[in-house]
Amino acid sequence: MKITTESYGFHIAFKVPNDQVERMENFLNTHQSFMRETHHIGGDLEPVVLCYAVLKSPEFNNPLDPNSGETGNTLYGITEIYRGPEGCQAHMELGQSREKMFGELVELTMEYCVSGILGVPVVRSM
């Protein structure tokens, strides 16, 4: 299925101190397992995920110049796109039912989130 302006999604960006990267990686391993166990890539049963991607990079002193040195933080971006708002809602319900995982997400978000775009329409796509 294709991502269109009918799709809805999430994007969360984190800035994690390098000494906490293992904690974030552990969460991401758990989250990816959750996504694989509970989400679909086709069919009619929500949540149908059109895109699940995690990006990771050192934070550079100058983001346009990797030779500028690193700040001591690691940046993460988690992007999820669903067919529509129903997929977002189904994802949230499933996620909140996993209390330990959801609790860790809330803690990581409170400590390291630098931006969150949650359950909103896609406004441009290719």
N, CA, C and O atoms as a GROMACS GRO file, in nm:
protein
  504
    1MET      N    1   0.083  -0.118   0.000
    1MET     CA    2   0.000   0.000   0.000
    1MET      C    3   0.088   0.124   0.000
    1MET      O    4   0.201   0.122   0.048
    2LYS      N    5   0.036   0.229  -0.053
    2LYS     CA    6   0.110   0.352  -0.069
    2LYS      C    7   0.071   0.454   0.038
    2LYS      O    8  -0.045   0.461   0.078
    3ILE      N    9   0.169   0.532   0.083
    3ILE     CA   10   0.143   0.643   0.175
    3ILE      C   11   0.085   0.757   0.092
    3ILE      O   12   0.142   0.798  -0.009
    4THR      N   13  -0.030   0.809   0.137
    4THR     CA   14  -0.097   0.920   0.069
    4THR      C   15  -0.137   1.024   0.172
    4THR      O   16  -0.110   1.009   0.291
    5THR      N   17  -0.201   1.130   0.125
    5THR     CA   18  -0.251   1.231   0.217
    5THR      C   19  -0.374   1.185   0.293
    5THR      O   20  -0.428   1.260   0.375
    6GLU      N   21  -0.420   1.064   0.268
    6GLU     CA   22  -0.524   1.000   0.349
    6GLU      C   23  -0.462   0.928   0.470
    6GLU      O   24  -0.534   0.890   0.563
    7SER      N   25  -0.331   0.910   0.468
    7SER     CA   26  -0.260   0.839   0.574
    7SER      C   27  -0.240   0.928   0.696
    7SER      O   28  -0.244   1.050   0.687
    8TYR      N   29  -0.218   0.863   0.810
    8TYR     CA   30  -0.191   0.933   0.935
    8TYR      C   31  -0.066   0.872   0.997
    8TYR      O   32  -0.031   0.758   0.968
    9GLY      N   33   0.000   0.949   1.084
    9GLY     CA   34   0.121   0.892   1.142
    9GLY      C   35   0.172   0.961   1.265
    9GLY      O   36   0.113   1.055   1.319
   10PHE      N   37   0.285   0.908   1.308
   10PHE     CA   38   0.359   0.955   1.424
   10PHE      C   39   0.503   0.977   1.383
   10PHE      O   40   0.556   0.906   1.298
   11HIS      N   41   0.567   1.076   1.443
   11HIS     CA   42   0.712   1.089   1.435
   11HIS      C   43   0.759   1.146   1.569
   11HIS      O   44   0.712   1.252   1.613
   12ILE      N   45   0.850   1.075   1.632
   12ILE     CA   46   0.906   1.120   1.759
   12ILE      C   47   1.056   1.126   1.745
   12ILE      O   48   1.118   1.031   1.695
   13ALA      N   49   1.116   1.236   1.789
   13ALA     CA   50   1.261   1.252   1.785
   13ALA      C   51   1.314   1.261   1.928
   13ALA      O   52   1.258   1.328   2.014
   14PHE      N   53   1.424   1.190   1.950
   14PHE     CA   54   1.487   1.184   2.081
   14PHE      C   55   1.633   1.227   2.071
   14PHE      O   56   1.700   1.200   1.971
   15LYS      N   57   1.681   1.294   2.175
   15LYS     CA   58   1.824   1.324   2.192
   15LYS      C   59   1.867   1.255   2.321
   15LYS      O   60   1.828   1.296   2.430
   16VAL      N   61   1.947   1.150   2.306
   16VAL     CA   62   1.981   1.062   2.418
   16VAL      C   63   2.130   1.074   2.449
   16VAL      O   64   2.213   1.058   2.359
   17PRO      N   65   2.165   1.102   2.575
   17PRO     CA   66   2.307   1.101   2.610
   17PRO      C   67   2.368   0.964   2.577
   17PRO      O   68   2.305   0.860   2.596
   18ASN      N   69   2.491   0.966   2.528
   18ASN     CA   70   2.554   0.841   2.485
   18ASN      C   71   2.557   0.735   2.594
   18ASN      O   72   2.552   0.616   2.564
   19ASP      N   73   2.564   0.776   2.721
   19ASP     CA   74   2.566   0.676   2.828
   19ASP      C   75   2.428   0.615   2.855
   19ASP      O   76   2.416   0.526   2.939
   20GLN      N   77   2.324   0.661   2.785
   20GLN     CA   78   2.190   0.606   2.797
   20GLN      C   79   2.143   0.535   2.670
   20GLN      O   80   2.028   0.491   2.662
   21VAL      N   81   2.231   0.525   2.570
   21VAL     CA   82   2.195   0.465   2.442
   21VAL      C   83   2.150   0.320   2.460
   21VAL      O   84   2.056   0.276   2.394
   22GLU      N   85   2.214   0.245   2.547
   22GLU     CA   86   2.176   0.105   2.567
   22GLU      C   87   2.030   0.096   2.613
   22GLU      O   88   1.956   0.007   2.570
   23ARG      N   89   1.989   0.186   2.701
   23ARG     CA   90   1.849   0.189   2.747
   23ARG      C   91   1.755   0.211   2.628
   23ARG      O   92   1.653   0.143   2.615
   24MET      N   93   1.789   0.307   2.542
   24MET     CA   94   1.706   0.336   2.425
   24MET      C   95   1.704   0.218   2.330
   24MET      O   96   1.598   0.182   2.278
   25GLU      N   97   1.818   0.157   2.308
   25GLU     CA   98   1.826   0.041   2.218
   25GLU      C   99   1.741  -0.074   2.272
   25GLU      O  100   1.673  -0.142   2.195
   26ASN      N  101   1.743  -0.096   2.403
   26ASN     CA  102   1.661  -0.202   2.463
   26ASN      C  103   1.513  -0.173   2.439
   26ASN      O  104   1.436  -0.263   2.405
   27PHE      N  105   1.473  -0.047   2.458
   27PHE     CA  106   1.334  -0.011   2.431
   27PHE      C  107   1.300  -0.036   2.284
   27PHE      O  108   1.195  -0.093   2.254
   28LEU      N  109   1.386   0.006   2.194
   28LEU     CA  110   1.359  -0.009   2.051
   28LEU      C  111   1.350  -0.156   2.011
   28LEU      O  112   1.269  -0.191   1.924
   29ASN      N  113   1.429  -0.242   2.071
   29ASN     CA  114   1.418  -0.385   2.045
   29ASN      C  115   1.281  -0.436   2.088
   29ASN      O  116   1.216  -0.512   2.016
   30THR      N  117   1.238  -0.396   2.206
   30THR     CA  118   1.106  -0.436   2.257
   30THR      C  119   0.996  -0.381   2.167
   30THR      O  120   0.901  -0.452   2.134
   31HIS      N  121   1.009  -0.254   2.126
   31HIS     CA  122   0.908  -0.189   2.044
   31HIS      C  123   0.898  -0.256   1.908
   31HIS      O  124   0.787  -0.277   1.857
   32GLN      N  125   1.012  -0.288   1.847
   32GLN     CA  126   1.007  -0.354   1.716
   32GLN      C  127   0.941  -0.491   1.728
   32GLN      O  128   0.864  -0.530   1.640
   33SER      N  129   0.970  -0.565   1.834
   33SER     CA  130   0.905  -0.694   1.854
   33SER      C  131   0.754  -0.676   1.868
   33SER      O  132   0.676  -0.752   1.810
   34PHE      N  133   0.712  -0.576   1.944
   34PHE     CA  134   0.570  -0.542   1.959
   34PHE      C  135   0.508  -0.511   1.824
   34PHE      O  136   0.399  -0.560   1.793
   35MET      N  137   0.575  -0.431   1.744
   35MET     CA  138   0.522  -0.395   1.612
   35MET      C  139   0.507  -0.520   1.524
   35MET      O  140   0.404  -0.537   1.458
   36ARG      N  141   0.605  -0.605   1.524
   36ARG     CA  142   0.600  -0.727   1.441
   36ARG      C  143   0.491  -0.823   1.488
   36ARG      O  144   0.428  -0.890   1.407
   37GLU      N  145   0.468  -0.829   1.620
   37GLU     CA  146   0.369  -0.922   1.676
   37GLU      C  147   0.225  -0.873   1.657
   37GLU      O  148   0.134  -0.956   1.646
   38THR      N  149   0.203  -0.743   1.654
   38THR     CA  150   0.066  -0.692   1.664
   38THR      C  151   0.019  -0.612   1.543
   38THR      O  152  -0.101  -0.584   1.533
   39HIS      N  153   0.107  -0.576   1.452
   39HIS     CA  154   0.071  -0.492   1.340
   39HIS      C  155   0.073  -0.573   1.210
   39HIS      O  156   0.138  -0.677   1.201
   40HIS      N  157   0.001  -0.523   1.112
   40HIS     CA  158  -0.012  -0.592   0.983
   40HIS      C  159   0.045  -0.503   0.873
   40HIS      O  160   0.047  -0.380   0.886
   41ILE      N  161   0.090  -0.566   0.766
   41ILE     CA  162   0.140  -0.488   0.651
   41ILE      C  163   0.046  -0.498   0.532
   41ILE      O  164   0.078  -0.453   0.422
   42GLY      N  165  -0.070  -0.557   0.554
   42GLY     CA  166  -0.173  -0.568   0.451
   42GLY      C  167  -0.302  -0.615   0.515
   42GLY      O  168  -0.308  -0.640   0.635
   43GLY      N  169  -0.405  -0.626   0.434
   43GLY     CA  170  -0.534  -0.670   0.484
   43GLY      C  171  -0.617  -0.557   0.540
   43GLY      O  172  -0.589  -0.439   0.517
   44ASP      N  173  -0.722  -0.594   0.614
   44ASP     CA  174  -0.817  -0.495   0.665
   44ASP      C  175  -0.815  -0.481   0.816
   44ASP      O  176  -0.880  -0.391   0.870
   45LEU      N  177  -0.744  -0.568   0.887
   45LEU     CA  178  -0.741  -0.564   1.032
   45LEU      C  179  -0.640  -0.461   1.079
   45LEU      O  180  -0.521  -0.474   1.053
   46GLU      N  181  -0.689  -0.358   1.148
   46GLU     CA  182  -0.601  -0.252   1.198
   46GLU      C  183  -0.527  -0.302   1.322
   46GLU      O  184  -0.579  -0.385   1.397
   47PRO      N  185  -0.408  -0.251   1.344
   47PRO     CA  186  -0.338  -0.149   1.268
   47PRO      C  187  -0.260  -0.207   1.149
   47PRO      O  188  -0.185  -0.304   1.162
   48VAL      N  189  -0.280  -0.145   1.035
   48VAL     CA  190  -0.203  -0.175   0.916
   48VAL      C  191  -0.097  -0.066   0.904
   48VAL      O  192  -0.129   0.050   0.881
   49VAL      N  193   0.029  -0.104   0.919
   49VAL     CA  194   0.138  -0.007   0.916
   49VAL      C  195   0.194   0.000   0.774
   49VAL      O  196   0.230  -0.101   0.715
   50LEU      N  197   0.201   0.122   0.722
   50LEU     CA  198   0.256   0.145   0.588
   50LEU      C  199   0.405   0.172   0.594
   50LEU      O  200   0.478   0.146   0.498
   51CYS      N  201   0.450   0.226   0.708
   51CYS     CA  202   0.592   0.257   0.726
   51CYS      C  203   0.625   0.248   0.873
   51CYS      O  204   0.556   0.306   0.957
   52TYR      N  205   0.730   0.175   0.904
   52TYR     CA  206   0.788   0.176   1.038
   52TYR      C  207   0.937   0.189   1.018
   52TYR      O  208   1.000   0.100   0.961
   53ALA      N  209   0.994   0.299   1.064
   53ALA     CA  210   1.136   0.323   1.044
   53ALA      C  211   1.194   0.391   1.167
   53ALA      O  212   1.132   0.480   1.226
   54VAL      N  213   1.314   0.348   1.205
   54VAL     CA  214   1.388   0.411   1.314
   54VAL      C  215   1.521   0.458   1.255
   54VAL      O  216   1.594   0.381   1.193
   55LEU      N  217   1.550   0.585   1.277
   55LEU     CA  218   1.676   0.643   1.230
   55LEU      C  219   1.763   0.674   1.352
   55LEU      O  220   1.711   0.704   1.460
   56LYS      N  221   1.894   0.666   1.334
   56LYS     CA  222   1.989   0.687   1.445
   56LYS      C  223   2.113   0.754   1.390
   56LYS      O  224   2.164   0.717   1.284
   57SER      N  225   2.161   0.855   1.464
   57SER     CA  226   2.283   0.925   1.424
   57SER      C  227   2.347   0.988   1.546
   57SER      O  228   2.277   1.028   1.639
   58PRO      N  229   2.481   0.998   1.546
   58PRO     CA  230   2.540   1.083   1.649
   58PRO      C  231   2.493   1.226   1.629
   58PRO      O  232   2.464   1.267   1.516
   59GLU      N  233   2.485   1.302   1.735
   59GLU     CA  234   2.454   1.445   1.721
   59GLU      C  235   2.587   1.517   1.698
   59GLU      O  236   2.679   1.509   1.780
   60PHE      N  237   2.595   1.588   1.588
   60PHE     CA  238   2.716   1.661   1.555
   60PHE      C  239   2.707   1.805   1.605
   60PHE      O  240   2.598   1.861   1.616
   61ASN      N  241   2.822   1.865   1.635
   61ASN     CA  242   2.824   2.005   1.676
   61ASN      C  243   2.761   2.093   1.570
   61ASN      O  244   2.690   2.189   1.602
   62ASN      N  245   2.786   2.060   1.444
   62ASN     CA  246   2.722   2.127   1.331
   62ASN      C  247   2.658   2.016   1.247
   62ASN      O  248   2.730   1.938   1.185
   63PRO      N  249   2.524   2.008   1.245
   63PRO     CA  250   2.460   1.897   1.173
   63PRO      C  251   2.491   1.892   1.024
   63PRO      O  252   2.471   1.789   0.960
   64LEU      N  253   2.539   2.002   0.968
   64LEU     CA  254   2.573   2.005   0.825
   64LEU      C  255   2.719   1.968   0.801
   64LEU      O  256   2.762   1.961   0.686
   65ASP      N  257   2.794   1.945   0.908
   65ASP     CA  258   2.936   1.914   0.895
   65ASP      C  259   2.975   1.802   0.991
   65ASP      O  260   3.008   1.829   1.107
   66PRO      N  261   2.971   1.677   0.944
   66PRO     CA  262   3.006   1.565   1.032
   66PRO      C  263   3.149   1.573   1.087
   66PRO      O  264   3.180   1.509   1.188
   67ASN      N  265   3.235   1.652   1.024
   67ASN     CA  266   3.372   1.668   1.074
   67ASN      C  267   3.381   1.766   1.190
   67ASN      O  268   3.489   1.787   1.245
   68SER      N  269   3.268   1.825   1.229
   68SER     CA  270   3.268   1.925   1.338
   68SER      C  271   3.279   1.862   1.476
   68SER      O  272   3.292   1.934   1.575
   69GLY      N  273   3.274   1.732   1.483
   69GLY     CA  274   3.280   1.664   1.612
   69GLY      C  275   3.141   1.635   1.664
   69GLY      O  276   3.042   1.690   1.616
   70GLU      N  277   3.136   1.548   1.764
   70GLU     CA  278   3.010   1.504   1.822
   70GLU      C  279   2.985   1.568   1.957
   70GLU      O  280   3.078   1.606   2.028
   71THR      N  281   2.858   1.581   1.992
   71THR     CA  282   2.818   1.647   2.118
   71THR      C  283   2.819   1.553   2.238
   71THR      O  284   2.819   1.599   2.352
   72GLY      N  285   2.819   1.423   2.214
   72GLY     CA  286   2.805   1.328   2.324
   72GLY      C  287   2.663   1.276   2.337
   72GLY      O  288   2.630   1.206   2.433
   73ASN      N  289   2.579   1.310   2.240
   73ASN     CA  290   2.441   1.260   2.236
   73ASN      C  291   2.420   1.181   2.108
   73ASN      O  292   2.492   1.197   2.010
   74THR      N  293   2.318   1.095   2.112
   74THR     CA  294   2.275   1.021   1.994
   74THR      C  295   2.132   1.061   1.963
   74THR      O  296   2.048   1.067   2.053
   75LEU      N  297   2.103   1.088   1.836
   75LEU     CA  298   1.969   1.126   1.792
   75LEU      C  299   1.897   1.004   1.737
   75LEU      O  300   1.956   0.922   1.666
   76TYR      N  301   1.769   0.993   1.769
   76TYR     CA  302   1.683   0.886   1.717
   76TYR      C  303   1.556   0.950   1.662
   76TYR      O  304   1.506   1.047   1.718
   77GLY      N  305   1.505   0.895   1.555
   77GLY     CA  306   1.374   0.933   1.502
   77GLY      C  307   1.294   0.807   1.476
   77GLY      O  308   1.341   0.715   1.410
   78ILE      N  309   1.173   0.803   1.529
   78ILE     CA  310   1.082   0.690   1.506
   78ILE      C  311   0.966   0.741   1.424
   78ILE      O  312   0.897   0.834   1.465
   79THR      N  313   0.944   0.680   1.308
   79THR     CA  314   0.834   0.719   1.220
   79THR      C  315   0.745   0.598   1.196
   79THR      O  316   0.792   0.489   1.163
   80GLU      N  317   0.615   0.620   1.212
   80GLU     CA  318   0.514   0.518   1.183
   80GLU      C  319   0.404   0.584   1.103
   80GLU      O  320   0.354   0.690   1.140
   81ILE      N  321   0.364   0.522   0.992
   81ILE     CA  322   0.256   0.573   0.909
   81ILE      C  323   0.150   0.463   0.896
   81ILE      O  324   0.183   0.347   0.872
   82TYR      N  325   0.024   0.502   0.911
   82TYR     CA  326  -0.090   0.412   0.902
   82TYR      C  327  -0.186   0.459   0.794
   82TYR      O  328  -0.177   0.574   0.749
   83ARG      N  329  -0.277   0.372   0.752
   83ARG     CA  330  -0.371   0.407   0.645
   83ARG      C  331  -0.458   0.525   0.682
   83ARG      O  332  -0.494   0.605   0.595
   84GLY      N  333  -0.493   0.538   0.806
   84GLY     CA  334  -0.581   0.646   0.849
   84GLY      C  335  -0.582   0.656   1.000
   84GLY      O  336  -0.505   0.587   1.067
   85PRO      N  337  -0.669   0.740   1.056
   85PRO     CA  338  -0.673   0.759   1.201
   85PRO      C  339  -0.708   0.633   1.278
   85PRO      O  340  -0.669   0.617   1.394
   86GLU      N  341  -0.781   0.542   1.215
   86GLU     CA  342  -0.817   0.416   1.282
   86GLU      C  343  -0.692   0.334   1.314
   86GLU      O  344  -0.684   0.270   1.419
   87GLY      N  345  -0.596   0.335   1.225
   87GLY     CA  346  -0.470   0.264   1.249
   87GLY      C  347  -0.392   0.324   1.364
   87GLY      O  348  -0.335   0.252   1.446
   88CYS      N  349  -0.390   0.458   1.370
   88CYS     CA  350  -0.323   0.526   1.481
   88CYS      C  351  -0.390   0.490   1.613
   88CYS      O  352  -0.322   0.460   1.712
   89GLN      N  353  -0.523   0.492   1.614
   89GLN     CA  354  -0.597   0.460   1.736
   89GLN      C  355  -0.571   0.315   1.778
   89GLN      O  356  -0.549   0.288   1.896
   90ALA      N  357  -0.574   0.222   1.684
   90ALA     CA  358  -0.548   0.081   1.715
   90ALA      C  359  -0.406   0.063   1.769
   90ALA      O  360  -0.384  -0.015   1.862
   91HIS      N  361  -0.311   0.133   1.710
   91HIS     CA  362  -0.172   0.127   1.757
   91HIS      C  363  -0.162   0.175   1.901
   91HIS      O  364  -0.098   0.110   1.984
   92MET      N  365  -0.225   0.287   1.932
   92MET     CA  366  -0.220   0.342   2.068
   92MET      C  367  -0.284   0.247   2.168
   92MET      O  368  -0.231   0.226   2.277
   93GLU      N  369  -0.397   0.189   2.133
   93GLU     CA  370  -0.464   0.096   2.224
   93GLU      C  371  -0.378  -0.026   2.251
   93GLU      O  372  -0.365  -0.069   2.366
   94LEU      N  373  -0.318  -0.082   2.146
   94LEU     CA  374  -0.230  -0.197   2.164
   94LEU      C  375  -0.107  -0.161   2.247
   94LEU      O  376  -0.066  -0.237   2.335
   95GLY      N  377  -0.048  -0.046   2.218
   95GLY     CA  378   0.071  -0.004   2.291
   95GLY      C  379   0.045   0.019   2.439
   95GLY      O  380   0.124  -0.022   2.524
   96GLN      N  381  -0.067   0.084   2.469
   96GLN     CA  382  -0.100   0.111   2.609
   96GLN      C  383  -0.134  -0.016   2.685
   96GLN      O  384  -0.126  -0.018   2.808
   97SER      N  385  -0.174  -0.121   2.615
   97SER     CA  386  -0.205  -0.248   2.681
   97SER      C  387  -0.078  -0.320   2.726
   97SER      O  388  -0.084  -0.411   2.810
   98ARG      N  389   0.036  -0.281   2.673
   98ARG     CA  390   0.166  -0.336   2.716
   98ARG      C  391   0.225  -0.237   2.817
   98ARG      O  392   0.307  -0.152   2.783
   99GLU      N  393   0.181  -0.250   2.942
   99GLU     CA  394   0.210  -0.150   3.044
   99GLU      C  395   0.359  -0.123   3.063
   99GLU      O  396   0.399  -0.007   3.072
  100LYS      N  397   0.441  -0.227   3.069
  100LYS     CA  398   0.584  -0.206   3.092
  100LYS      C  399   0.647  -0.130   2.976
  100LYS      O  400   0.721  -0.034   2.997
  101MET      N  401   0.619  -0.172   2.853
  101MET     CA  402   0.675  -0.106   2.736
  101MET      C  403   0.626   0.038   2.726
  101MET      O  404   0.703   0.130   2.701
  102PHE      N  405   0.494   0.057   2.748
  102PHE     CA  406   0.439   0.192   2.737
  102PHE      C  407   0.496   0.283   2.846
  102PHE      O  408   0.524   0.400   2.821
  103GLY      N  409   0.512   0.228   2.966
  103GLY     CA  410   0.571   0.306   3.075
  103GLY      C  411   0.713   0.351   3.042
  103GLY      O  412   0.751   0.465   3.071
  104GLU      N  413   0.791   0.262   2.982
  104GLU     CA  414   0.927   0.298   2.942
  104GLU      C  415   0.924   0.404   2.833
  104GLU      O  416   1.007   0.495   2.834
  105LEU      N  417   0.831   0.395   2.738
  105LEU     CA  418   0.818   0.498   2.635
  105LEU      C  419   0.787   0.633   2.698
  105LEU      O  420   0.846   0.734   2.660
  106VAL      N  421   0.695   0.636   2.792
  106VAL     CA  422   0.661   0.762   2.859
  106VAL      C  423   0.783   0.819   2.929
  106VAL      O  424   0.810   0.939   2.919
  107GLU      N  425   0.858   0.735   3.001
  107GLU     CA  426   0.978   0.784   3.071
  107GLU      C  427   1.083   0.837   2.973
  107GLU      O  428   1.139   0.944   2.995
  108LEU      N  429   1.109   0.762   2.866
  108LEU     CA  430   1.205   0.808   2.766
  108LEU      C  431   1.160   0.939   2.702
  108LEU      O  432   1.240   1.028   2.677
  109THR      N  433   1.030   0.948   2.677
  109THR     CA  434   0.976   1.071   2.617
  109THR      C  435   0.995   1.190   2.712
  109THR      O  436   1.036   1.297   2.669
  110MET      N  437   0.964   1.170   2.838
  110MET     CA  438   0.977   1.280   2.934
  110MET      C  439   1.123   1.323   2.948
  110MET      O  440   1.150   1.441   2.970
  111GLU      N  441   1.216   1.230   2.937
  111GLU     CA  442   1.357   1.262   2.957
  111GLU      C  443   1.427   1.310   2.830
  111GLU      O  444   1.511   1.400   2.837
  112TYR      N  445   1.395   1.251   2.714
  112TYR     CA  446   1.480   1.272   2.597
  112TYR      C  447   1.409   1.319   2.470
  112TYR      O  448   1.476   1.345   2.370
  113CYS      N  449   1.277   1.330   2.471
  113CYS     CA  450   1.206   1.370   2.349
  113CYS      C  451   1.234   1.517   2.318
  113CYS      O  452   1.222   1.603   2.405
  114VAL      N  453   1.270   1.545   2.193
  114VAL     CA  454   1.288   1.684   2.149
  114VAL      C  455   1.174   1.730   2.060
  114VAL      O  456   1.154   1.850   2.042
  115SER      N  457   1.098   1.636   2.003
  115SER     CA  458   0.977   1.674   1.930
  115SER      C  459   0.890   1.551   1.911
  115SER      O  460   0.939   1.438   1.900
  116GLY      N  461   0.762   1.575   1.907
  116GLY     CA  462   0.667   1.468   1.884
  116GLY      C  463   0.553   1.516   1.796
  116GLY      O  464   0.491   1.619   1.823
  117ILE      N  465   0.526   1.441   1.693
  117ILE     CA  466   0.414   1.467   1.602
  117ILE      C  467   0.328   1.341   1.610
  117ILE      O  468   0.369   1.236   1.562
  118LEU      N  469   0.211   1.352   1.669
  118LEU     CA  470   0.138   1.232   1.710
  118LEU      C  471   0.000   1.222   1.648
  118LEU      O  472  -0.086   1.307   1.672
  119GLY      N  473  -0.022   1.118   1.568
  119GLY     CA  474  -0.154   1.087   1.514
  119GLY      C  475  -0.212   1.194   1.425
  119GLY      O  476  -0.328   1.231   1.438
  120VAL      N  477  -0.131   1.243   1.333
  120VAL     CA  478  -0.173   1.353   1.246
  120VAL      C  479  -0.170   1.309   1.099
  120VAL      O  480  -0.104   1.211   1.064
  121PRO      N  481  -0.242   1.381   1.014
  121PRO     CA  482  -0.243   1.344   0.871
  121PRO      C  483  -0.109   1.370   0.804
  121PRO      O  484  -0.036   1.462   0.841
  122VAL      N  485  -0.079   1.288   0.705
  122VAL     CA  486   0.032   1.313   0.615
  122VAL      C  487  -0.012   1.427   0.525
  122VAL      O  488  -0.121   1.422   0.468
  123VAL      N  489   0.072   1.530   0.511
  123VAL     CA  490   0.031   1.645   0.429
  123VAL      C  491   0.099   1.647   0.291
  123VAL      O  492   0.057   1.721   0.202
  124ARG      N  493   0.203   1.567   0.273
  124ARG     CA  494   0.267   1.552   0.143
  124ARG      C  495   0.325   1.411   0.136
  124ARG      O  496   0.370   1.356   0.236
  125SER      N  497   0.322   1.354   0.016
  125SER     CA  498   0.380   1.220  -0.002
  125SER      C  499   0.417   1.200  -0.148
  125SER      O  500   0.373   1.273  -0.236
  126MET      N  501   0.498   1.100  -0.172
  126MET     CA  502   0.536   1.063  -0.308
  126MET      C  503   0.514   0.913  -0.326
  126MET      O  504   0.539   0.859  -0.434
   0.00000   0.00000   0.00000
